Amino acid sequence: MTKSDQNSVTPTAEGIAAIASKALKSRGPAPVHLWNPPFCGDLDMRIASDGTWFYLGTPIGRKPLVKLFSSILRKDGKKYFLVTPVEKVGITVDDAPFVAIDFTVSGQGKNQILTFTTHVDDTVIASTENPLRVEIDPVTKAPSPYILVRNNLEAKIDRKSFYRLVDICTDHEVDGTDWFGLWSSSHFFPIIPSSELGQTTS
């Protein structure tokens, strides 16, 4: 989305932050799925592919502010919005709104548990409710791994974490096809058909 595509809006990032701070009565994401305020247009705010938030073209350097905005983020269809009880504004997201920067492993085999941490300090366990998925670029064959954090909002798994995940992948048959993938919370997440190993690029 370009600036020419954006509507002129009255709300500012500062105003939205103030309203959100008053609305949030507990730690963690706000109940944005319960809020249905009027749409006020698009804000000049962008989340870059590395997870950096920009406002009016300038990086937002205050992590508490980024965490506040991330807690009122909502995805409707393919569009992203910041939502408070009184207003809803569109923002631009280059890839996924979150970045998974680390993970821990507990247990082994089918009992293995993978717990991811995002750049805004969310933690999420890979499970059927929060699945892992990998997109393979049809041209470059480069993998792009993601995990669902909450309510249609995904985190892209950073490269160093993905390399660590590959090291603990195993083969498992799914619907008659051998897959290279990961176990977590008693569920197998297929990454790539075993027959295609070696065809992807980093």
Backbone as ProteinMPNN parsed JSONL, in Angstrom:
{"seq_chain_A": "MTKSDQNSVTPTAEGIAAIASKALKSRGPAPVHLWNPPFCGDLDMRIASDGTWFYLGTPIGRKPLVKLFSSILRKDGKKYFLVTPVEKVGITVDDAPFVAIDFTVSGQGKNQILTFTTHVDDTVIASTENPLRVEIDPVTKAPSPYILVRNNLEAKIDRKSFYRLVDICTDHEVDGTDWFGLWSSSHFFPIIPSSELGQTTS", "coords_chain_A": {"N_chain_A": [[0.839, -1.185, 0.0], [0.606, 2.183, -0.862], [1.286, 5.616, 0.044], [-0.444, 7.201, -1.393], [-2.589, 5.587, -1.643], [-3.695, 5.582, 0.813], [-6.162, 6.69, 3.103], [-6.999, 9.964, 4.33], [-6.62, 10.514, 7.716], [-7.825, 11.296, 10.978], [-7.062, 10.183, 13.503], [-4.111, 9.664, 15.48], [-0.946, 8.018, 16.079], [-0.169, 8.468, 18.684], [-2.587, 9.18, 19.914], [-4.076, 6.825, 19.581], [-2.51, 5.085, 21.091], [-2.878, 6.177, 23.642], [-5.63, 5.758, 24.075], [-5.722, 2.985, 23.908], [-4.123, 2.261, 26.092], [-5.738, 3.01, 28.22], [-7.84, 1.289, 27.822], [-6.824, -1.245, 28.171], [-6.863, -3.466, 30.693], [-5.55, -5.53, 31.782], [-2.601, -7.608, 31.576], [-1.241, -8.637, 28.424], [-2.697, -9.509, 25.167], [-5.296, -7.375, 23.919], [-8.93, -7.659, 24.013], [-9.623, -7.531, 21.154], [-11.209, -8.753, 19.283], [-13.703, -8.494, 20.224], [-14.362, -5.894, 19.991], [-15.95, -3.415, 18.069], [-15.525, -0.879, 16.58], [-15.984, 2.192, 14.605], [-14.526, 2.352, 11.296], [-11.734, 4.339, 10.702], [-10.058, 4.995, 8.648], [-6.799, 4.78, 7.005], [-3.664, 4.539, 8.623], [-0.402, 6.013, 8.589], [1.455, 3.814, 9.166], [3.678, 1.102, 9.469], [4.654, -2.325, 9.463], [7.669, -3.752, 9.101], [9.34, -6.451, 7.313], [11.21, -7.499, 9.033], [10.114, -7.151, 11.479], [10.249, -4.596, 12.516], [8.583, -1.684, 13.547], [7.2, 1.127, 11.921], [6.403, 4.58, 12.015], [5.051, 7.218, 10.293], [7.205, 6.944, 8.591], [9.389, 6.689, 10.26], [11.317, 4.635, 12.415], [9.832, 3.045, 15.231], [11.174, 3.3, 18.232], [10.727, 2.637, 20.87], [10.236, -0.087, 22.784], [8.123, -0.791, 24.656], [6.001, 0.699, 23.576], [5.711, -0.422, 21.039], [4.957, -3.0, 21.806], [2.519, -2.388, 22.98], [1.024, -1.481, 20.75], [1.091, -3.858, 19.258], [-0.524, -5.438, 20.777], [-3.061, -4.609, 20.237], [-3.554, -5.295, 17.7], [-5.223, -6.465, 14.808], [-6.376, -8.806, 12.363], [-8.357, -8.719, 9.599], [-9.702, -10.55, 7.145], [-7.454, -10.086, 4.599], [-6.289, -7.837, 5.511], [-4.739, -5.585, 7.871], [-5.284, -4.12, 11.091], [-5.245, -1.58, 13.652], [-6.988, -1.677, 16.597], [-9.191, -0.129, 18.806], [-11.53, 0.436, 21.523], [-12.947, 2.566, 20.443], [-12.085, 3.306, 17.882], [-10.843, 2.287, 14.636], [-8.12, 1.619, 12.663], [-6.362, 1.24, 9.589], [-3.28, -0.456, 8.905], [-0.041, -1.086, 7.396], [1.437, -4.189, 6.627], [4.347, -5.787, 5.896], [5.081, -8.501, 5.711], [4.724, -10.914, 7.89], [3.142, -9.963, 10.99], [4.564, -10.455, 13.327], [7.735, -11.637, 14.599], [9.279, -14.646, 15.207], [11.776, -15.171, 17.364], [13.179, -16.996, 18.828], [13.22, -20.312, 20.294], [12.241, -22.982, 22.503], [12.834, -26.413, 23.411], [11.19, -29.181, 24.714], [10.869, -32.484, 26.018], [10.566, -35.474, 23.912], [10.316, -36.998, 20.629], [6.962, -37.839, 19.788], [6.014, -36.605, 22.008], [7.266, -34.235, 22.153], [7.636, -30.729, 22.788], [7.402, -27.603, 21.381], [8.198, -24.369, 22.072], [7.75, -21.087, 21.253], [9.189, -17.782, 21.145], [8.377, -14.432, 20.568], [9.411, -11.296, 19.006], [8.146, -9.368, 20.422], [7.796, -10.393, 22.856], [5.77, -12.305, 23.153], [4.708, -15.639, 23.897], [4.332, -18.831, 22.472], [3.044, -22.059, 21.988], [3.674, -24.549, 19.687], [1.042, -26.178, 18.155], [-2.082, -27.864, 17.4], [-3.839, -25.784, 17.606], [-2.183, -23.623, 17.307], [-0.631, -23.697, 14.711], [2.325, -24.704, 12.858], [3.689, -23.687, 9.744], [5.143, -23.864, 6.453], [6.1, -21.971, 3.74], [7.151, -22.509, 0.435], [9.075, -20.884, -1.853], [8.158, -20.832, -5.212], [9.969, -20.291, -7.242], [12.625, -19.6, -6.262], [12.859, -21.576, -4.403], [13.214, -21.078, -1.738], [12.574, -21.412, 1.738], [9.903, -20.19, 3.804], [9.123, -19.967, 6.982], [6.393, -20.109, 9.344], [4.49, -19.419, 12.345], [1.354, -19.633, 13.901], [0.267, -17.116, 16.002], [-1.917, -15.834, 17.309], [-5.406, -15.449, 16.705], [-5.48, -15.283, 13.742], [-3.08, -13.989, 13.363], [0.246, -14.173, 12.491], [3.633, -15.25, 13.197], [6.715, -14.828, 11.656], [9.234, -17.179, 11.488], [12.504, -16.661, 12.466], [15.691, -16.835, 10.695], [17.876, -18.115, 12.026], [16.542, -19.576, 13.983], [14.982, -21.246, 12.409], [16.942, -22.827, 11.178], [17.78, -24.255, 13.413], [15.439, -25.653, 13.935], [15.295, -27.311, 11.691], [17.353, -29.032, 12.266], [16.222, -30.709, 14.145], [14.213, -31.959, 12.876], [12.244, -34.701, 11.611], [11.418, -37.756, 9.835], [8.16, -38.652, 8.718], [5.215, -40.42, 7.934], [2.503, -39.128, 6.153], [-0.715, -39.396, 5.114], [0.061, -41.329, 3.224], [2.373, -40.264, 2.152], [5.818, -39.629, 2.586], [7.092, -37.32, 4.841], [9.255, -34.625, 5.789], [9.538, -33.204, 8.84], [8.175, -31.726, 11.885], [7.536, -32.611, 15.297], [5.193, -31.537, 17.723], [3.4, -31.037, 20.654], [2.059, -33.483, 20.389], [1.389, -33.506, 17.725], [2.124, -33.765, 14.266], [3.928, -31.682, 12.158], [4.176, -31.224, 8.864], [6.906, -30.294, 6.844], [8.325, -30.411, 4.369], [8.075, -32.564, 1.533], [9.802, -35.626, 1.883], [11.081, -36.552, -0.38], [11.834, -34.273, -1.669], [13.89, -33.131, -0.368], [16.84, -31.205, -0.131], [16.345, -29.681, -2.32], [15.553, -27.184, -1.589], [16.516, -23.797, -0.804], [18.553, -21.754, 1.329]], "CA_chain_A": [[0.0, 0.0, 0.0], [1.344, 3.415, -0.933], [0.644, 6.726, 0.734], [-1.537, 7.7, -2.217], [-3.721, 4.688, -1.462], [-4.194, 5.713, 2.157], [-7.111, 7.756, 3.359], [-6.6, 10.94, 5.322], [-7.264, 10.155, 8.965], [-7.609, 12.162, 12.121], [-6.344, 9.531, 14.595], [-2.654, 9.606, 15.463], [-0.408, 6.91, 16.85], [-0.173, 8.868, 20.085], [-3.958, 9.1, 20.388], [-4.45, 5.415, 19.657], [-1.797, 4.509, 22.233], [-3.507, 6.652, 24.871], [-6.909, 5.07, 24.229], [-5.444, 1.57, 24.165], [-3.61, 2.134, 27.455], [-6.874, 3.095, 29.138], [-8.729, 0.148, 27.608], [-6.189, -2.476, 28.614], [-6.933, -3.582, 32.148], [-4.719, -6.657, 32.195], [-1.469, -7.853, 30.686], [-1.551, -9.509, 27.297], [-3.468, -8.916, 24.066], [-6.623, -6.849, 24.21], [-10.017, -8.425, 23.378], [-9.977, -6.751, 19.964], [-12.251, -9.462, 18.535], [-14.994, -8.096, 20.788], [-14.566, -4.466, 19.731], [-16.451, -3.135, 16.714], [-15.597, 0.576, 16.399], [-16.015, 2.612, 13.194], [-13.248, 2.443, 10.586], [-11.355, 5.742, 10.588], [-9.106, 5.179, 7.562], [-5.49, 4.147, 7.119], [-2.621, 5.295, 9.303], [0.918, 5.83, 7.988], [2.207, 2.937, 10.058], [4.067, -0.101, 8.728], [5.512, -3.324, 10.107], [8.583, -4.292, 8.094], [9.468, -7.903, 7.349], [12.052, -7.894, 10.165], [9.372, -6.874, 12.703], [10.366, -3.198, 12.921], [7.407, -0.842, 13.338], [7.484, 2.478, 11.47], [5.307, 5.552, 12.031], [5.427, 8.368, 9.46], [8.499, 6.645, 7.989], [10.445, 6.628, 11.267], [11.184, 3.466, 13.284], [9.388, 3.245, 16.607], [12.261, 2.72, 19.006], [10.322, 2.277, 22.233], [9.632, -1.419, 22.773], [6.805, -0.817, 25.314], [4.994, 1.233, 22.662], [5.512, -1.451, 20.02], [4.186, -4.068, 22.44], [1.156, -1.893, 23.144], [0.374, -1.532, 19.439], [0.934, -5.25, 18.834], [-1.593, -6.05, 21.564], [-4.371, -4.198, 19.695], [-3.517, -5.6, 16.273], [-6.218, -7.434, 14.351], [-6.381, -9.081, 10.932], [-9.667, -9.021, 9.037], [-9.406, -10.916, 5.765], [-6.03, -9.956, 4.335], [-5.873, -6.51, 5.964], [-4.381, -5.44, 9.275], [-5.828, -2.928, 11.72], [-5.143, -1.331, 15.075], [-8.378, -1.548, 17.028], [-9.492, 0.259, 20.18], [-12.984, 0.43, 21.668], [-13.614, 3.692, 19.782], [-11.638, 3.555, 16.521], [-10.167, 1.213, 13.923], [-7.339, 2.203, 11.575], [-5.585, 0.271, 8.838], [-1.832, -0.296, 8.816], [0.596, -1.932, 6.391], [2.326, -5.242, 7.13], [5.093, -6.28, 4.736], [5.07, -9.966, 5.675], [3.94, -11.284, 9.066], [3.267, -8.89, 11.967], [5.485, -10.817, 14.394], [8.909, -12.449, 14.253], [9.687, -15.598, 16.246], [13.234, -14.993, 17.431], [13.812, -18.081, 19.567], [12.303, -21.346, 20.744], [12.791, -24.002, 23.387], [12.357, -27.771, 23.159], [11.099, -30.074, 25.86], [10.346, -33.778, 25.614], [11.123, -36.105, 22.72], [9.382, -37.707, 19.769], [5.604, -37.295, 19.723], [5.768, -35.824, 23.215], [8.059, -33.02, 22.071], [6.916, -29.46, 22.863], [8.161, -26.468, 20.864], [7.656, -23.105, 22.582], [8.38, -19.98, 20.541], [9.132, -16.432, 21.705], [8.401, -13.421, 19.513], [10.185, -10.09, 19.287], [7.389, -8.534, 21.366], [7.728, -11.184, 24.097], [4.709, -13.307, 23.199], [5.148, -17.031, 23.836], [3.309, -19.664, 21.853], [3.413, -23.463, 21.825], [3.204, -25.124, 18.424], [-0.007, -27.171, 18.43], [-3.135, -27.776, 16.382], [-4.428, -24.451, 17.72], [-1.159, -22.682, 16.855], [0.157, -24.554, 13.827], [3.481, -24.295, 12.064], [3.584, -23.91, 8.303], [6.287, -23.383, 5.683], [5.862, -21.678, 2.319], [8.335, -22.667, -0.4], [9.0, -20.037, -3.038], [8.19, -21.723, -6.381], [11.092, -19.961, -8.13], [13.908, -19.709, -5.579], [12.788, -22.733, -3.509], [13.556, -20.652, -0.385], [11.478, -21.643, 2.675], [9.472, -19.129, 4.71], [8.372, -20.651, 8.03], [5.528, -19.266, 10.168], [3.668, -20.047, 13.372], [0.206, -18.815, 14.281], [0.383, -16.612, 17.37], [-3.281, -15.689, 17.827], [-6.436, -14.765, 15.917], [-5.042, -15.028, 12.355], [-1.825, -13.238, 13.35], [1.362, -15.105, 12.466], [5.019, -14.813, 13.354], [7.674, -15.481, 10.778], [10.333, -17.745, 12.264], [13.741, -16.114, 11.909], [16.535, -17.821, 10.017], [18.656, -18.931, 12.96], [15.634, -20.517, 14.632], [14.576, -22.25, 11.429], [18.05, -23.771, 11.034], [17.73, -25.141, 14.583], [14.288, -26.542, 13.754], [15.655, -28.311, 10.682], [18.228, -30.019, 12.913], [15.449, -31.667, 14.949], [13.152, -32.533, 12.044], [12.269, -36.143, 11.432], [10.525, -38.229, 8.776], [6.909, -39.253, 9.184], [4.285, -40.615, 6.824], [1.214, -38.439, 6.253], [-1.574, -39.712, 3.968], [0.783, -42.116, 2.235], [3.571, -39.576, 1.67], [6.838, -39.39, 3.606], [7.377, -35.896, 5.018], [10.278, -34.145, 6.705], [8.804, -32.219, 9.616], [8.396, -31.546, 13.32], [6.513, -32.952, 16.271], [4.976, -30.669, 18.874], [2.077, -31.215, 21.265], [1.491, -34.724, 19.831], [0.958, -33.288, 16.334], [3.234, -33.683, 13.318], [3.808, -30.577, 11.201], [5.01, -31.498, 7.691], [7.625, -29.146, 6.31], [8.578, -30.618, 2.939], [8.156, -33.993, 1.22], [11.157, -36.151, 2.026], [11.671, -36.722, -1.711], [12.292, -32.987, -2.184], [14.987, -32.631, 0.446], [17.999, -30.791, -0.91], [15.953, -28.794, -3.412], [15.29, -25.87, -1.054], [17.687, -22.967, -0.557], [18.447, -20.99, 2.578]], "C_chain_A": [[0.875, 1.235, 0.0], [0.596, 4.513, -0.211], [-0.534, 7.259, -0.056], [-2.776, 6.848, -2.084], [-4.388, 4.884, -0.112], [-5.161, 6.88, 2.27], [-6.534, 8.724, 4.374], [-7.35, 10.656, 6.605], [-6.927, 11.154, 10.047], [-6.814, 11.482, 13.223], [-4.833, 9.562, 14.395], [-2.205, 8.403, 16.274], [-0.451, 7.22, 18.341], [-1.574, 8.744, 20.684], [-4.423, 7.667, 20.555], [-3.781, 4.756, 20.858], [-2.449, 4.912, 23.546], [-4.823, 5.922, 25.137], [-6.691, 3.604, 24.582], [-4.967, 1.362, 25.593], [-4.738, 2.162, 28.474], [-7.755, 1.852, 29.039], [-8.154, -1.156, 28.149], [-6.142, -2.528, 30.134], [-6.102, -4.738, 32.677], [-3.589, -6.824, 31.201], [-1.887, -8.789, 29.57], [-2.395, -8.804, 26.254], [-4.848, -8.457, 24.518], [-7.693, -7.706, 23.529], [-10.533, -7.725, 22.121], [-11.073, -7.423, 19.143], [-13.646, -9.092, 19.042], [-15.33, -6.636, 20.497], [-14.991, -4.251, 18.284], [-16.618, -1.634, 16.503], [-15.675, 0.944, 14.918], [-14.611, 2.654, 12.598], [-12.943, 3.911, 10.316], [-10.34, 6.007, 9.488], [-7.79, 4.489, 7.845], [-4.488, 5.09, 7.759], [-1.292, 5.014, 8.615], [1.806, 5.073, 8.973], [2.461, 1.628, 9.323], [4.896, -1.006, 9.605], [6.366, -3.953, 9.015], [8.735, -5.801, 8.292], [10.353, -8.389, 8.499], [11.391, -7.593, 11.5], [9.466, -5.451, 13.194], [9.094, -2.433, 12.578], [7.859, 0.562, 12.937], [6.222, 3.331, 11.583], [5.779, 6.81, 11.328], [6.844, 8.192, 8.914], [9.653, 6.508, 8.958], [10.255, 5.398, 12.151], [10.7, 3.858, 14.682], [10.379, 2.528, 17.506], [11.887, 2.258, 20.391], [9.595, 0.936, 22.224], [8.29, -1.462, 23.502], [5.695, -0.296, 24.41], [4.686, 0.233, 21.557], [4.668, -2.593, 20.584], [2.729, -3.653, 22.643], [0.402, -1.968, 21.822], [0.129, -2.981, 19.007], [-0.214, -5.922, 19.575], [-2.974, -5.664, 21.069], [-4.433, -4.412, 18.183], [-4.559, -6.657, 15.93], [-6.106, -7.592, 12.832], [-7.778, -9.485, 10.513], [-9.47, -9.311, 7.55], [-7.909, -10.881, 5.553], [-5.475, -8.626, 4.834], [-5.651, -6.473, 7.468], [-4.873, -4.101, 9.815], [-5.346, -2.828, 13.167], [-6.544, -0.998, 15.544], [-8.434, -1.17, 18.508], [-11.008, 0.218, 20.331], [-13.697, 1.516, 20.869], [-13.168, 3.942, 18.347], [-10.853, 2.366, 15.967], [-9.446, 1.826, 12.739], [-6.511, 1.113, 10.905], [-4.106, 0.588, 8.877], [-1.3, -1.268, 7.772], [1.52, -2.938, 7.053], [3.017, -5.875, 5.931], [5.041, -7.797, 4.594], [4.155, -10.461, 6.778], [4.132, -10.188, 10.12], [4.246, -9.176, 13.095], [6.666, -11.592, 13.827], [9.215, -13.348, 15.444], [11.206, -15.628, 16.268], [13.94, -16.113, 18.188], [12.764, -19.141, 19.888], [13.026, -22.288, 21.685], [12.147, -25.329, 23.058], [12.309, -28.532, 24.475], [10.485, -31.391, 25.39], [11.002, -34.284, 24.339], [10.021, -36.772, 21.917], [8.022, -37.041, 19.721], [5.264, -36.435, 20.931], [6.568, -34.518, 23.237], [7.159, -31.782, 22.105], [7.847, -28.359, 22.38], [7.477, -25.185, 21.318], [8.44, -21.947, 21.984], [8.204, -18.662, 21.291], [9.24, -15.43, 20.567], [9.197, -12.191, 19.951], [9.443, -9.112, 20.191], [7.036, -9.337, 22.618], [6.47, -12.036, 24.243], [5.356, -14.686, 23.235], [3.999, -17.873, 23.3], [3.857, -21.065, 21.655], [2.839, -23.972, 20.51], [2.25, -26.271, 18.725], [-1.024, -27.08, 17.303], [-3.82, -26.413, 16.425], [-3.473, -23.377, 17.222], [-0.19, -23.423, 15.943], [1.377, -23.868, 13.219], [3.164, -24.525, 10.594], [4.823, -23.334, 7.627], [5.855, -23.171, 4.243], [7.184, -21.83, 1.572], [8.157, -21.816, -1.648], [9.128, -20.916, -4.288], [9.377, -21.477, -7.306], [12.426, -20.218, -7.437], [14.013, -20.942, -4.703], [13.159, -22.376, -2.064], [12.354, -20.856, 0.536], [11.176, -20.4, 3.514], [8.588, -19.777, 5.773], [7.582, -19.68, 8.912], [4.884, -20.11, 11.269], [2.546, -19.087, 13.727], [0.341, -18.417, 15.746], [-0.991, -16.502, 18.017], [-4.162, -15.06, 16.753], [-5.967, -14.336, 14.519], [-3.742, -14.233, 12.255], [-0.655, -14.212, 13.474], [2.686, -14.426, 12.798], [5.867, -15.546, 12.329], [8.853, -15.941, 11.629], [11.653, -17.291, 11.652], [14.684, -17.236, 11.464], [17.287, -18.716, 10.988], [17.775, -19.962, 13.669], [15.209, -21.615, 13.666], [15.687, -23.281, 11.21], [18.064, -24.754, 12.198], [16.562, -26.121, 14.467], [14.616, -27.662, 12.769], [16.495, -29.414, 11.313], [17.446, -31.056, 13.717], [14.262, -32.233, 14.171], [13.33, -34.044, 11.919], [11.321, -36.532, 10.305], [9.288, -38.877, 9.386], [5.957, -39.343, 7.996], [2.95, -39.918, 7.108], [0.425, -38.727, 4.981], [-0.806, -40.405, 2.844], [2.025, -41.481, 1.669], [4.54, -39.366, 2.83], [7.183, -37.901, 3.639], [8.518, -35.695, 5.999], [9.609, -33.037, 7.505], [9.086, -32.298, 11.098], [7.217, -32.036, 14.14], [6.418, -31.848, 17.324], [3.558, -30.881, 19.361], [1.329, -32.391, 20.644], [0.961, -34.556, 18.412], [2.195, -33.16, 15.457], [2.954, -32.576, 12.312], [4.73, -30.843, 10.021], [5.63, -30.216, 7.147], [7.802, -29.265, 4.798], [8.58, -32.123, 2.683], [9.601, -34.479, 1.276], [11.864, -36.291, 0.688], [12.239, -35.424, -2.261], [13.419, -32.392, -1.358], [16.208, -32.322, -0.423], [17.657, -29.865, -2.057], [15.648, -27.388, -2.93], [16.607, -25.117, -0.851], [17.465, -22.16, 0.698], [18.194, -19.526, 2.284]], "O_chain_A": [[1.808, 1.323, 0.799], [-0.583, 4.367, 0.111], [-1.517, 7.718, 0.525], [-3.884, 7.302, -2.368], [-5.508, 4.419, 0.104], [-4.999, 7.914, 1.621], [-5.683, 8.354, 5.183], [-8.577, 10.564, 6.6], [-5.867, 11.779, 10.027], [-5.963, 12.125, 13.836], [-4.345, 9.494, 13.267], [-2.973, 7.839, 17.053], [-0.734, 6.345, 19.159], [-1.74, 8.27, 21.808], [-5.08, 7.326, 21.539], [-4.405, 3.963, 21.563], [-2.564, 4.097, 24.462], [-5.104, 5.518, 26.266], [-7.38, 3.049, 25.438], [-5.359, 0.392, 26.241], [-4.708, 1.434, 29.466], [-8.34, 1.411, 30.029], [-8.896, -2.059, 28.537], [-5.462, -1.727, 30.774], [-5.967, -4.906, 33.889], [-3.617, -6.25, 30.113], [-2.771, -9.628, 29.742], [-2.768, -7.644, 26.428], [-5.478, -9.07, 25.379], [-7.392, -8.409, 22.564], [-11.709, -7.372, 22.026], [-11.786, -6.756, 18.393], [-14.647, -9.347, 18.371], [-16.456, -6.196, 20.732], [-14.427, -4.862, 17.376], [-17.732, -1.164, 16.272], [-15.451, 0.088, 14.062], [-13.637, 2.949, 13.29], [-13.775, 4.639, 9.774], [-9.81, 7.114, 9.391], [-7.668, 3.715, 8.794], [-4.467, 6.287, 7.471], [-1.07, 3.911, 8.114], [2.763, 5.613, 9.528], [1.579, 1.106, 8.64], [5.729, -0.548, 10.387], [5.847, -4.608, 8.111], [8.312, -6.351, 9.308], [10.266, -9.549, 8.901], [12.017, -7.754, 12.548], [8.831, -5.107, 14.191], [8.588, -2.521, 11.459], [8.781, 1.119, 13.532], [5.119, 2.872, 11.288], [6.786, 7.403, 11.715], [7.593, 9.161, 8.788], [10.78, 6.239, 8.543], [9.137, 5.138, 12.598], [11.115, 4.877, 15.234], [10.422, 1.298, 17.54], [12.663, 1.548, 21.032], [8.477, 0.832, 21.721], [7.374, -2.121, 23.01], [4.569, -0.791, 24.466], [3.527, 0.061, 21.18], [3.766, -3.093, 19.91], [1.818, -4.467, 22.495], [-0.725, -2.459, 21.774], [-0.924, -3.293, 18.451], [-0.814, -6.868, 19.064], [-3.96, -6.306, 21.428], [-5.243, -3.804, 17.484], [-4.75, -7.621, 16.671], [-5.787, -6.643, 12.115], [-8.324, -10.471, 11.007], [-9.111, -8.416, 6.784], [-7.167, -11.572, 6.251], [-4.306, -8.321, 4.6], [-6.273, -7.212, 8.231], [-4.883, -3.091, 9.111], [-5.075, -3.835, 13.821], [-7.214, -0.143, 14.965], [-7.805, -1.811, 19.35], [-11.709, -0.015, 19.346], [-14.902, 1.423, 20.634], [-13.811, 4.722, 17.644], [-10.287, 1.562, 16.708], [-10.068, 2.479, 11.901], [-6.025, 0.189, 11.557], [-3.713, 1.755, 8.882], [-2.015, -2.161, 7.319], [2.298, -2.584, 7.939], [2.36, -6.433, 5.052], [4.966, -8.318, 3.481], [2.934, -10.435, 6.624], [5.181, -9.545, 10.144], [4.714, -8.248, 13.755], [6.603, -12.132, 12.722], [9.389, -12.865, 16.563], [11.842, -16.059, 15.306], [15.169, -16.176, 18.191], [11.564, -18.895, 19.767], [14.253, -22.386, 21.674], [11.052, -25.378, 22.498], [13.268, -28.525, 25.247], [9.671, -31.404, 24.466], [11.868, -33.628, 23.761], [8.946, -37.075, 22.434], [7.93, -35.818, 19.623], [4.334, -35.63, 20.884], [6.546, -33.787, 24.227], [6.069, -31.777, 21.534], [8.95, -28.197, 22.902], [6.316, -24.943, 20.989], [9.649, -21.838, 22.183], [7.205, -18.452, 21.98], [10.101, -15.566, 19.698], [9.598, -12.068, 21.108], [10.028, -8.142, 20.673], [6.099, -9.002, 23.343], [6.138, -12.449, 25.354], [6.43, -14.883, 22.667], [2.837, -17.647, 23.639], [4.991, -21.243, 21.209], [1.642, -23.836, 20.258], [2.589, -27.209, 19.447], [-0.847, -26.308, 16.36], [-4.323, -25.936, 15.408], [-3.915, -22.325, 16.76], [0.93, -23.742, 16.341], [1.444, -22.646, 13.09], [2.445, -25.463, 10.25], [5.471, -22.432, 8.158], [5.314, -24.074, 3.604], [8.217, -21.336, 2.025], [7.206, -22.001, -2.408], [10.096, -21.666, -4.416], [9.753, -22.363, -8.075], [13.263, -20.961, -7.951], [15.109, -21.328, -4.297], [13.394, -23.269, -1.25], [11.231, -20.513, 0.166], [12.082, -19.655, 3.885], [7.433, -20.103, 5.502], [8.039, -18.573, 9.194], [4.749, -21.328, 11.151], [2.758, -17.88, 13.841], [0.509, -19.267, 16.62], [-1.214, -17.001, 19.12], [-3.696, -14.225, 15.978], [-6.051, -13.16, 14.165], [-3.347, -13.844, 11.157], [-0.571, -14.979, 14.434], [2.832, -13.208, 12.695], [5.739, -16.759, 12.164], [9.402, -15.16, 12.405], [11.899, -17.506, 10.465], [14.503, -18.406, 11.803], [17.337, -19.932, 10.805], [18.21, -21.085, 13.925], [15.088, -22.777, 14.053], [15.409, -24.472, 11.071], [18.326, -25.942, 12.009], [16.683, -27.283, 14.856], [14.257, -28.818, 12.99], [16.372, -30.583, 10.948], [17.939, -32.16, 13.948], [13.406, -32.908, 14.743], [14.424, -34.579, 12.1], [10.507, -35.717, 9.871], [9.354, -39.549, 10.415], [5.908, -38.443, 7.158], [2.353, -40.101, 8.169], [0.848, -38.346, 3.889], [-1.0, -40.105, 1.666], [2.68, -42.064, 0.805], [4.134, -38.974, 3.923], [7.516, -37.3, 2.618], [8.72, -36.491, 6.917], [9.159, -32.043, 6.935], [10.095, -32.859, 11.525], [6.059, -31.9, 13.743], [7.43, -31.298, 17.758], [2.619, -30.902, 18.566], [0.125, -32.314, 20.4], [0.169, -35.375, 17.945], [3.184, -32.536, 15.841], [1.89, -32.533, 11.695], [5.947, -30.705, 10.152], [4.96, -29.192, 7.011], [7.475, -28.347, 4.046], [9.042, -32.886, 3.531], [10.509, -33.817, 0.774], [13.086, -36.169, 0.609], [13.031, -35.443, -3.203], [13.857, -31.272, -1.618], [16.555, -33.082, -1.328], [18.549, -29.317, -2.703], [15.495, -26.479, -3.746], [17.672, -25.724, -0.741], [16.326, -21.907, 1.09], [18.076, -18.722, 3.208]]}, "name": "protein", "num_of_chains": 1, "seq": "MTKSDQNSVTPTAEGIAAIASKALKSRGPAPVHLWNPPFCGDLDMRIASDGTWFYLGTPIGRKPLVKLFSSILRKDGKKYFLVTPVEKVGITVDDAPFVAIDFTVSGQGKNQILTFTTHVDDTVIASTENPLRVEIDPVTKAPSPYILVRNNLEAKIDRKSFYRLVDICTDHEVDGTDWFGLWSSSHFFPIIPSSELGQTTS"}
